[in-house]
Amino acid sequence: MFRILVAVVALATGSVALPQASDTGWQGEFLAPTANAGMVLGWINPRDPTMREFVARGETVKDWTRMLTVQTLPWRMGLTPTGVLRMVANGMEAACGGATSSPIDAATLDGRDGATIRVDCPRNPQTGKAETMFARAVQGDRSITMVQAAVRRAPAAEDVAWATQVLSSLTFCGEADQSGRCGTLRSGQVGKPL
């Protein structure tokens, strides 16, 4: 995915943390995708373990067809889920000639403010391949949490259905929530099934 753009959003929102190198546990709030044995944890940001990328089993974060990026951004005055998605879309549109974005739609989750967007890039200049990203951002108590479901091709109907299902079945995990999917995803080990 456009990892550079995600990093730019992280810098703009102040979310870059410097945890200990051995710390891969997920602290704080995040959005948990439903279990999917076909997807595995492919990467944990070494500077900020609140950003993780999941890829299809047998693929890598460099060579993937579908990817889920889960990220937590600390809340700052004036920052909203809509604003975060607008920054992501603006970055993708600037980096990818001909990229288009859907309107940002409101999408609450458990009564929390949230939003969704779709961005289509006809040719990612980093890979030469088409890439489409569907994202949902949700306001937490101390952060804005976001999940991006991306496909590295012009999306077929089954890709749209997959991304829609991923974004519509997220669980908000509070800061101390250790139950169910929240507890399962707090620990991180590359190769672990989603």
Secondary structure, DSSP 8 states (H G I E B T S, - for coil): --HHHHHHHHHHHT------TT--S--S-EEE----TTEEEEEE-SS-TTEEEEEETT--SSS-SEEEEEEEEE--TT--HHHHHHHHHHHHHHHSTT-EE---EE--BTTB-EEEEEEEESS-TTTSS-EEEEEEEEE-SSEEEEEEEEESSS--HHHHHHHHHHHHT-EEE-TT--SHHHHHHHS--TT-B-
